[in-house]
Amino acid sequence: MEINTTTYSPEDNNSSCSSHNGTLGAWAGMQYPHATLGFCAAMAFLIAIVGACGNILTIVALPMCKKLRTGAAASATLYVINLAVAELMFCLFILPMTGAQYIYLLLYPGQTLLNENACVFFATVRYTITQAELQTILAIAVTRAIAVRNPELYLKINTGCFTNTYIVGIWIWSFAMRLPITTGIFGKFTFNQNTFECDIDVKSGGVRLIYILLEIIIPVPIIIFLYLMIFCTVWCSARRVMRASMKSKTADVPNSPTSPLHSERKGSMMPLNERKDSLMPLQRGRIESITPECRGNLDTLGRTRAGSQQVFKFNVKESRKSLSRRASFTKDNKRELRLARTIFVVFLVVVICSIPVGVEHALNRTCVKNLTKFLLVHVLYWSQYCINIFVYVLMNKQYRDAYVECIGKFIPRFKSHKKRRFMWEENSAGNASLCE
């Protein structure tokens, strides 16, 4: 095919709103500045490579860590792996095709790399993947909220069967939502001549609004509400445990078996016959001169005090059990909070990277006013698919140790980083690896 070398005026660099709008000819590819097209194409391939490597590492490394694939953390690990699978698919299928489309526009201005059927296929795959990603984040938020609000229910649903069923349901739902528009029953996918993307037909504005409502406007506020509830619940639980611990310490100090006050009272709680052998001779003579009735009363008083001491020991034992349960509850809450905080940051990354491109598409659906900005916001949108690996490394010690353990099998020297912690993290006992 002959490369079109048609020249264009500088004004066309910044806007597609021209008298040519609506026709797909040689002028269309020349609207976008070549430097911006080349930069976006390079970034698409770079993000695809980095994102694919990071997500493959997540998929392989997390199941290798015993503490992440068993116990209470197993279901959360499955959801995180599913999130990595969705992002890996985007990096393998969507980003390379997008980069190739931009390069094709550089070489053959005004031409599209995809025919109508291929356009429908890639649009369906892209929207299915992005919806599965958001639904997985919602699933993690729901399970974390149940874990901190209703631990009994969480124990019932925290099974591999339930989690796998939920994940399969996420993909079925994400794909089923695309079927009406993919088959042309309710709107249709087509090649947008203004944005040079496969998207919902410009004429199907009502269809677009319905999909935005079902897939963005409803799930996003629910996710925000659930994470706020998680953080508030964990914070309130920590405050209650702290207050209860302070009260227990205050109550145990005066009557503690090791306290001086208790030591002074210990002798007075012994029965009279047991105390008599430990007394001085003069004191022993005085006790022997006591009448039998008084001696019986004193022995009864001693036995009563001894019984009180047994009750006190029982209360101390129960108090220690209660504190142990509180400590276990606090440990579980810390684990849930750590994972919730990590996934919440992932959610914020998705929102921050998606809002600009969503706004640009909403404002420039029929006419792109600033072509350079329109392309650059897509680079920001793609970056979310390679950022998660860095979020996991920076915010979650278990995931970081799993990555180090996995890489260390191929590069043994890399295992020296296993016990290292960032300055903002609490030092665990001995800084032992969490995957051993």
C-alpha positions in Angstrom: 0.0 0.0 0.0 1.3 3.4 -0.9 2.1 5.7 2.0 0.1 8.9 2.0 2.2 12.0 2.2 -0.5 14.6 2.2 0.5 17.7 4.0 -1.8 19.3 6.6 -2.1 22.6 8.3 -0.9 23.2 11.9 -4.4 24.0 13.0 -5.4 20.4 12.4 -3.0 19.2 15.1 -5.3 20.4 17.9 -8.8 19.6 16.7 -10.7 17.0 14.6 -13.7 19.4 14.4 -13.4 20.3 10.7 -15.5 20.2 7.6 -14.1 16.8 6.8 -15.6 15.3 10.0 -17.5 12.1 9.3 -15.4 10.7 6.5 -12.6 8.3 6.8 -9.9 9.5 4.4 -6.3 10.4 4.3 -6.8 13.5 6.3 -8.0 11.7 9.4 -4.7 10.1 10.3 -2.9 13.4 9.9 -5.0 15.1 12.5 -2.9 13.6 15.3 0.6 14.9 15.8 3.1 12.3 14.6 5.3 12.8 17.7 2.3 12.2 20.0 1.2 9.1 18.1 4.7 7.7 18.2 5.1 8.3 21.9 1.7 6.7 22.7 2.5 3.7 20.6 5.9 3.2 22.4 4.2 3.6 25.8 1.5 1.1 24.9 4.2 -1.6 24.2 6.3 -0.6 27.2 3.3 -0.7 29.6 2.3 -4.0 28.0 5.7 -5.6 28.7 6.0 -4.2 32.3 2.4 -5.1 33.1 2.6 -8.6 31.7 5.8 -9.4 33.6 4.4 -8.0 36.9 1.1 -9.7 36.6 2.7 -13.1 35.7 4.9 -12.7 38.7 1.8 -12.1 40.9 0.0 -15.2 39.4 3.0 -17.4 40.0 4.4 -16.1 43.3 1.4 -15.8 45.5 0.3 -19.5 45.3 3.9 -20.4 46.2 3.6 -18.8 49.6 2.0 -21.3 52.0 0.5 -18.6 54.2 -1.2 -17.0 51.2 -2.6 -20.1 49.6 -4.0 -21.7 52.9 -6.1 -20.5 55.8 -8.0 -17.3 56.0 -5.8 -15.6 53.3 -6.6 -18.2 50.7 -9.8 -16.6 49.3 -8.2 -13.1 49.2 -5.3 -14.6 47.3 -7.6 -16.1 44.7 -9.3 -12.7 44.1 -5.9 -10.9 43.8 -4.8 -13.6 41.3 -8.0 -13.1 39.3 -7.3 -9.3 39.3 -3.8 -10.1 37.9 -5.3 -12.4 35.3 -7.6 -9.6 34.0 -4.8 -7.1 33.9 -2.5 -9.7 32.2 -5.2 -10.2 29.5 -5.4 -6.5 28.9 -1.6 -6.3 28.5 -1.4 -9.2 26.1 -4.4 -8.5 23.9 -5.5 -4.8 24.1 -2.3 -2.8 24.5 -0.3 -4.4 21.7 -3.2 -4.0 19.3 -3.6 -0.3 20.4 0.1 0.3 19.8 0.0 -1.4 16.4 -3.0 0.8 15.5 -1.1 4.0 16.3 1.9 2.8 14.3 -0.4 2.0 11.4 -1.8 5.5 11.6 1.7 6.9 11.3 2.5 4.8 8.3 -0.9 4.9 6.6 -2.7 8.1 7.6 -6.5 7.7 7.7 -6.4 3.9 7.5 -7.5 1.5 10.3 -5.8 -1.8 11.1 -9.1 -3.5 12.2 -12.0 -4.4 10.0 -15.6 -4.2 11.4 -15.7 -7.8 12.9 -12.2 -7.4 14.5 -13.3 -4.1 15.9 -16.4 -5.7 17.5 -14.2 -8.5 18.9 -11.6 -6.3 20.5 -14.2 -3.9 21.9 -16.0 -6.8 23.5 -12.8 -8.2 25.0 -11.7 -4.8 26.3 -14.9 -4.0 28.1 -15.2 -7.5 29.5 -11.7 -7.3 31.0 -12.2 -3.8 32.5 -15.5 -4.9 34.0 -14.1 -8.1 35.4 -11.3 -6.0 37.0 -13.8 -3.6 38.7 -16.0 -6.5 39.8 -13.1 -8.3 41.3 -12.2 -5.2 43.4 -15.8 -5.1 44.5 -15.7 -8.7 45.5 -12.6 -8.2 47.6 -14.3 -5.2 49.3 -17.4 -7.3 50.0 -15.5 -10.2 51.5 -13.3 -7.9 53.6 -16.4 -6.1 54.9 -18.0 -9.4 55.9 -14.7 -10.5 57.6 -14.6 -7.5 59.9 -18.4 -7.2 60.5 -19.5 -10.8 60.7 -16.6 -13.2 61.2 -19.0 -16.2 61.7 -20.5 -15.7 58.2 -17.0 -15.1 56.7 -15.9 -18.5 58.0 -18.8 -20.1 56.2 -18.1 -18.4 52.8 -14.3 -18.4 53.1 -14.0 -21.6 51.1 -12.3 -22.4 47.8 -15.6 -23.6 46.3 -17.4 -20.4 47.1 -14.5 -18.2 46.0 -14.0 -20.0 42.7 -17.8 -19.9 42.0 -17.8 -16.1 42.7 -14.8 -15.6 40.3 -16.5 -17.6 37.5 -19.6 -15.6 38.1 -17.6 -12.3 37.7 -16.4 -13.4 34.3 -19.8 -14.6 33.2 -21.5 -11.4 34.3 -18.8 -9.2 32.6 -19.2 -11.1 29.3 -23.0 -11.4 29.4 -23.3 -7.6 29.8 -21.5 -7.3 26.5 -23.7 -9.7 24.5 -26.6 -7.4 23.7 -24.3 -4.7 22.2 -22.0 -7.3 20.6 -24.8 -9.0 18.8 -26.3 -5.6 17.8 -29.5 -6.2 19.7 -29.0 -3.2 22.0 -26.7 -0.7 20.3 -23.5 -1.8 18.5 -19.7 -1.5 18.5 -18.2 0.3 15.6 -15.0 2.2 14.6 -15.2 5.8 15.8 -13.7 8.0 13.1 -13.0 10.8 15.6 -11.2 8.9 18.3 -9.8 6.1 16.1 -11.0 3.5 18.6 -13.5 0.7 18.6 -16.3 1.9 20.8 -20.1 2.1 21.2 -21.7 3.8 18.2 -22.0 7.5 18.6 -25.7 7.3 17.8 -26.3 4.9 20.7 -26.1 7.6 23.4 -28.8 6.0 25.6 -27.1 2.6 25.5 -23.9 4.2 26.6 -25.6 5.9 29.6 -27.2 2.6 30.7 -23.8 0.8 30.6 -22.1 3.6 32.5 -24.9 3.5 35.2 -24.7 -0.3 35.6 -20.9 -0.7 35.4 -19.5 2.4 36.9 -21.9 4.7 38.7 -23.4 1.8 40.9 -20.3 -0.3 41.7 -17.8 2.6 42.4 -19.9 4.2 45.3 -20.5 0.8 46.7 -16.8 0.0 46.8 -16.1 3.4 48.5 -18.8 2.8 51.1 -17.6 -0.7 51.9 -14.0 0.4 52.4 -15.1 3.3 54.6 -17.1 0.8 56.7 -14.1 -1.5 56.9 -11.7 1.2 58.1 -14.3 2.6 60.6 -15.0 -0.9 62.0 -11.4 -1.8 62.4 -10.6 1.5 64.0 -13.5 1.2 66.5 -12.6 -2.4 67.3 -9.0 -1.3 68.0 -10.2 1.4 70.3 -12.5 -1.0 72.2 -9.7 -3.5 72.6 -7.3 -0.8 73.9 -9.8 0.5 76.4 -10.6 -3.1 77.6 -6.9 -3.8 78.0 -6.3 -0.7 80.0 -9.2 -1.6 82.3 -7.9 -5.1 82.8 -4.4 -3.9 83.7 -5.8 -1.4 86.2 -8.0 -4.0 87.8 -5.3 -6.6 88.1 -2.5 -4.5 89.6 -3.8 -4.2 93.3 -4.7 -7.9 93.6 -1.9 -9.3 91.5 -0.2 -12.4 93.1 3.2 -10.7 92.6 2.2 -7.4 94.1 3.4 -6.4 97.6 -0.1 -6.0 98.9 -1.0 -9.6 97.9 2.2 -10.9 99.5 1.3 -9.2 102.8 -2.2 -10.7 102.7 -1.0 -14.2 101.7 -0.2 -15.2 105.3 -3.5 -14.0 106.7 -5.4 -16.2 104.2 -3.8 -19.4 105.5 -5.8 -21.6 108.0 -4.8 -21.2 111.6 -3.2 -24.7 111.9 -1.0 -24.1 108.9 0.1 -20.7 110.1 1.0 -21.8 113.6 4.2 -23.7 112.5 5.6 -20.6 110.9 5.2 -18.4 113.9 7.6 -17.4 116.7 7.4 -19.4 120.0 5.7 -16.5 121.8 3.1 -16.1 119.1 2.6 -19.9 119.1 1.9 -19.8 122.8 -0.7 -17.1 122.4 -2.5 -19.0 119.7 -2.5 -22.2 121.8 -4.2 -20.3 124.6 -7.1 -19.4 122.3 -10.4 -21.2 123.2 -11.6 -23.9 120.8 -14.6 -21.8 119.7 -12.4 -18.8 118.7 -10.0 -21.2 117.0 -12.8 -22.7 114.9 -13.9 -19.2 113.9 -10.4 -18.3 112.9 -10.0 -21.5 110.9 -13.3 -20.8 109.1 -12.2 -17.3 108.3 -8.9 -18.6 106.9 -10.7 -21.1 104.7 -13.0 -18.4 103.5 -10.0 -16.2 102.5 -8.3 -19.2 100.9 -11.5 -19.8 98.8 -11.4 -16.1 97.9 -7.9 -16.6 96.7 -9.0 -19.5 94.4 -11.7 -17.3 93.0 -9.2 -14.6 92.4 -6.9 -17.0 90.5 -9.8 -18.2 88.4 -10.7 -14.6 87.5 -7.1 -13.9 86.6 -7.1 -17.0 84.4 -10.3 -16.0 82.6 -8.9 -12.4 82.2 -5.8 -13.8 80.5 -7.9 -15.9 78.2 -10.0 -12.8 77.4 -6.9 -10.8 76.6 -5.6 -13.7 74.5 -8.8 -13.7 72.5 -8.6 -9.9 72.1 -5.0 -10.2 70.9 -6.1 -12.8 68.4 -9.0 -10.6 67.2 -6.6 -7.6 66.9 -4.2 -9.7 64.9 -6.9 -10.8 62.5 -8.2 -7.3 62.2 -4.7 -6.1 61.4 -4.4 -8.7 58.6 -7.8 -7.7 57.2 -6.9 -4.0 57.4 -3.6 -4.5 55.7 -5.2 -6.3 52.7 -8.1 -3.9 52.6 -5.7 -0.9 52.6 -3.7 -2.5 49.8 -6.7 -3.2 47.5 -8.2 0.2 48.3 -5.0 1.8 47.0 -5.3 -0.4 43.9 -8.9 0.9 43.5 -7.8 4.5 43.9 -5.2 3.9 41.2 -7.9 2.6 38.9 -10.2 5.5 39.6 -7.5 8.1 39.2 -6.3 6.6 35.9 -9.8 6.1 34.5 -11.5 9.4 35.3 -9.5 11.6 32.9 -10.0 9.3 29.9 -13.7 8.9 30.7 -14.2 12.6 30.9 -12.3 13.1 27.6 -14.5 10.5 25.9 -17.7 12.0 27.3 -16.7 15.5 26.1 -15.2 14.5 22.8 -17.5 11.7 21.7 -18.3 13.4 18.3 -15.5 16.0 18.1 -12.0 15.8 19.6 -11.1 19.4 20.5 -7.5 18.8 21.8 -6.0 15.8 20.0 -2.7 15.8 22.0 -4.4 15.7 25.4 -6.9 13.1 24.1 -4.0 10.7 23.3 -2.0 11.4 26.5 -4.8 10.6 28.9 -4.9 7.2 27.3 -1.3 6.7 28.5 -2.4 7.5 32.0 -5.3 5.0 31.7 -3.0 2.2 30.5 -0.5 2.8 33.3 -2.9 1.3 35.9 -2.1 -2.1 34.4 1.5 -2.0 35.4 1.2 -0.1 38.7 -0.4 -2.8 40.9 2.8 -4.8 41.3 4.5 -1.8 42.8 1.5 -1.2 45.2 1.7 -4.8 46.4 5.5 -4.5 47.0 5.3 -1.2 48.8 2.2 -1.9 51.0 2.0 -5.7 51.7 4.9 -7.5 53.4 3.4 -11.0 52.6 3.1 -10.3 48.9 6.6 -8.8 48.9 8.1 -11.8 50.6 6.2 -14.0 48.1 7.8 -12.1 45.2 11.3 -12.3 46.7 10.8 -16.1 47.3 9.7 -16.7 43.8 12.5 -14.6 42.2 15.0 -16.2 44.6 14.4 -19.6 43.1 15.9 -18.4 39.9 18.3 -15.8 41.3 19.5 -17.1 44.7 21.2 -13.9 45.6 17.9 -12.1 45.5 16.8 -14.0 48.7 18.9 -11.6 50.8 16.1 -9.0 50.4 13.5 -11.3 52.0 13.7 -9.9 55.5 14.1 -6.3 54.6 11.3 -3.9 55.6 10.5 -0.3 54.6 11.0 2.4 57.2 7.2 2.9 57.5 6.5 -0.7 58.4 6.4 -2.2 61.9 9.2 -4.6 62.6 7.9 -8.1 63.2 9.6 -10.5 65.6 13.0 -11.2 64.1 11.8 -9.9 60.8 11.2 -13.5 59.8 9.9 -14.2 56.3 6.1 -14.4 56.2 6.2 -17.1 53.5 8.4 -19.6 55.4 
